[in-house]
Amino acid sequence: MYIPLTFFITVSAAFYFYALFNNLTIWKYILKPGTTLLILMLVVVNLNQAGIYGWLICLALIFSIVGDILLMLPSDRFIQGLISFFIAHVVYVVAFPGIHEISGYTITVAILLILFTILFALVIIPAVRREGGMLLIIAVLAYMGVITLMVYKAVISGEMVLMLGAISFYISDAILAWNRFIKTYPLGEYMLMFTYFLAQTFIAYSVIV
């Protein structure tokens, strides 16, 4: 069942990019959350064998769909969308397996992720302050903290699909932040959504493999 669903996810994503290129607003509104909904179905059809892990991934994907809708609305719902994805990442953190012992590997991963997140925060925070003041700074920093923790959990799990999914998600959100707060690039939205769909698909596949 996952092979036909993967095909439909790919087709839906391709049509989304077509709608994005041709500025077909209605179709963008349908296909952006619609593609994530198909990714959710990839998990739903495997729930019997996935146990609580599968249910948690489902919950995170549901909050992601809500975030998709909030972030694409004509009225600015950025903080609300950020909150929805924040909850999704908290659920991912809870769901992902992890190593509970401290080792050179886990310390190295943690240090590298923290350093990169701090450096990126230093670059975007002045622009975040100009757009939304202290409230937006707090929201963005909280979100950066939880997605960094999510990537950490995925990387130390040793599961390749989770690592690829989490890193793709991190890249997607970095592109989103750069496009919104620093400078908008013509291909930014395409890169953002490609890495986003890829991330969610990899994470969904962790329920199957």
C-alpha positions as CSV (number, residue, x, y, z in Angstrom):
1,M,0.0,0.0,0.0
2,Y,2.9,2.4,0.7
3,I,4.1,2.2,-2.9
4,P,0.9,3.6,-4.4
5,L,0.6,6.2,-1.7
6,T,4.2,7.3,-2.3
7,F,3.3,7.7,-6.0
8,F,0.3,9.8,-5.1
9,I,2.4,11.9,-2.7
10,T,4.9,12.5,-5.5
11,V,2.2,13.5,-8.0
12,S,0.5,15.8,-5.5
13,A,3.8,17.5,-4.7
14,A,4.6,17.9,-8.4
15,F,1.2,19.5,-9.0
16,Y,1.7,21.8,-6.0
17,F,5.0,23.0,-7.6
18,Y,3.1,23.5,-10.9
19,A,0.5,25.5,-9.1
20,L,3.2,27.5,-7.3
21,F,5.0,28.3,-10.6
22,N,1.7,29.4,-12.2
23,N,0.4,31.2,-9.1
24,L,-2.8,29.1,-9.0
25,T,-3.9,30.2,-5.5
26,I,-6.8,27.8,-5.1
27,W,-4.7,24.8,-6.1
28,K,-1.9,25.9,-3.8
29,Y,-4.4,26.0,-0.9
30,I,-5.6,22.5,-1.7
31,L,-2.3,20.8,-2.6
32,K,-0.1,22.1,0.2
33,P,-2.0,20.5,3.1
34,G,-3.3,17.8,0.7
35,T,0.2,16.5,0.1
36,T,0.8,16.4,3.9
37,L,-2.5,14.6,4.3
38,L,-1.4,11.9,1.9
39,I,1.8,11.6,3.9
40,L,-0.4,11.1,7.0
41,M,-2.2,8.3,5.2
42,L,1.1,6.6,4.7
43,V,1.3,6.3,8.5
44,V,-2.4,5.5,9.0
45,V,-2.4,2.4,6.8
46,N,0.5,1.0,8.9
47,L,-0.9,1.9,12.4
48,N,-1.7,-1.7,13.3
49,Q,2.0,-2.7,13.2
50,A,3.4,0.7,14.4
51,G,1.9,0.9,17.9
52,I,2.1,4.1,20.0
53,Y,5.0,5.3,17.8
54,G,2.7,5.4,14.8
55,W,0.0,7.2,16.7
56,L,2.5,9.9,17.8
57,I,3.7,10.4,14.2
58,C,0.1,10.7,13.1
59,L,-0.5,13.4,15.8
60,A,2.6,15.3,14.7
61,L,1.5,15.2,11.1
62,I,-2.0,16.5,12.0
63,F,-0.5,19.5,13.8
64,S,1.7,19.9,10.7
65,I,-1.3,20.1,8.5
66,V,-2.9,22.7,10.7
67,G,0.4,24.6,10.5
68,D,0.4,24.3,6.7
69,I,-3.0,25.9,6.5
70,L,-2.2,28.7,9.0
71,L,1.0,29.6,7.2
72,M,-0.6,29.9,3.8
73,L,-3.6,32.0,4.8
74,P,-3.8,35.5,3.2
75,S,-3.9,37.1,6.7
76,D,-0.7,36.7,8.6
77,R,-0.9,33.7,10.9
78,F,2.8,33.2,11.3
79,I,2.9,32.9,15.1
80,Q,-0.1,30.6,15.1
81,G,1.5,28.4,12.4
82,L,4.7,28.4,14.4
83,I,2.9,27.2,17.5
84,S,1.3,24.4,15.6
85,F,4.6,23.2,14.2
86,F,6.2,23.7,17.6
87,I,3.7,21.2,19.0
88,A,4.4,18.8,16.1
89,H,8.1,18.9,16.9
90,V,7.4,18.3,20.6
91,V,5.5,15.2,19.6
92,Y,8.3,14.1,17.3
93,V,10.8,14.5,20.1
94,V,8.7,12.3,22.4
95,A,8.2,9.7,19.6
96,F,11.7,9.4,18.3
97,P,13.9,6.8,20.0
98,G,17.2,8.0,21.5
99,I,20.3,6.9,23.3
100,H,20.0,7.7,27.0
101,E,23.8,7.3,27.7
102,I,26.2,10.2,27.2
103,S,29.0,9.5,24.8
104,G,31.5,11.3,22.6
105,Y,29.1,10.9,19.7
106,T,26.0,12.4,21.4
107,I,28.1,15.2,22.9
108,T,29.6,16.1,19.5
109,V,26.2,16.0,17.8
110,A,24.7,18.2,20.5
111,I,27.6,20.8,20.4
112,L,27.5,21.0,16.5
113,L,23.7,21.5,16.5
114,I,23.7,24.1,19.3
115,L,26.5,26.0,17.6
116,F,24.8,26.1,14.3
117,T,21.5,27.1,15.8
118,I,23.1,29.9,17.8
119,L,24.9,31.2,14.7
120,F,21.8,31.2,12.7
121,A,19.8,32.9,15.5
122,L,22.4,35.7,15.7
123,V,21.9,36.3,11.9
124,I,18.1,36.4,11.9
125,I,17.2,37.8,15.3
126,P,17.8,41.5,14.4
127,A,15.4,41.1,11.4
128,V,12.9,39.2,13.6
129,R,13.0,42.0,16.1
130,R,12.2,44.6,13.4
131,E,9.2,42.6,12.2
132,G,7.6,41.5,15.4
133,G,9.4,42.7,18.5
134,M,10.1,40.6,21.6
135,L,7.1,38.4,21.3
136,L,8.2,37.2,17.9
137,I,11.8,36.8,19.1
138,I,10.6,34.5,21.9
139,A,8.4,32.5,19.6
140,V,11.2,32.0,17.0
141,L,13.8,31.1,19.6
142,A,11.5,28.6,21.3
143,Y,10.8,27.0,17.9
144,M,14.5,26.9,17.0
145,G,15.2,25.2,20.3
146,V,12.6,22.5,19.8
147,I,13.5,21.7,16.2
148,T,17.2,21.5,17.2
149,L,16.2,19.0,19.9
150,M,14.1,17.1,17.3
151,V,17.1,16.8,15.0
152,Y,19.3,15.7,17.9
153,K,16.9,12.9,18.8
154,A,16.7,11.8,15.2
155,V,20.5,11.8,14.6
156,I,21.4,9.9,17.8
157,S,18.6,7.3,17.1
158,G,20.8,5.9,14.3
159,E,17.8,5.4,12.0
160,M,18.6,6.8,8.6
161,V,15.1,7.7,7.6
162,L,14.7,9.8,10.8
163,M,18.1,11.4,10.3
164,L,17.3,12.4,6.7
165,G,13.8,13.5,7.6
166,A,14.9,15.7,10.6
167,I,17.8,17.3,8.7
168,S,15.5,18.0,5.7
169,F,13.0,19.6,8.1
170,Y,15.8,21.8,9.7
171,I,16.9,22.9,6.2
172,S,13.3,23.7,5.2
173,D,12.7,25.8,8.3
174,A,16.0,27.6,7.8
175,I,15.0,28.5,4.3
176,L,11.6,29.7,5.5
177,A,13.2,31.9,8.2
178,W,15.7,33.3,5.7
179,N,13.1,34.0,3.1
180,R,10.8,35.7,5.6
181,F,13.2,37.7,7.7
182,I,16.4,38.2,5.6
183,K,15.8,38.1,1.9
184,T,13.3,36.4,-0.4
185,Y,14.8,34.4,-3.2
186,P,12.8,33.4,-6.4
187,L,13.5,29.7,-5.8
188,G,13.2,29.9,-2.0
189,E,9.6,28.7,-1.8
190,Y,10.4,25.7,-4.1
191,M,13.4,24.7,-2.0
192,L,11.4,25.2,1.2
193,M,8.5,23.0,0.1
194,F,10.7,20.3,-1.5
195,T,12.7,19.8,1.7
196,Y,9.5,20.0,3.7
197,F,7.6,17.3,1.8
198,L,10.8,15.2,1.7
199,A,11.2,15.6,5.5
200,Q,7.6,14.6,6.4
201,T,7.8,11.6,3.9
202,F,11.0,10.3,5.4
203,I,9.6,10.6,9.0
204,A,6.4,8.8,7.8
205,Y,8.5,6.0,6.3
206,S,10.1,5.5,9.8
207,V,6.8,3.9,10.7
208,I,7.1,1.4,7.8
209,V,10.8,0.4,7.8
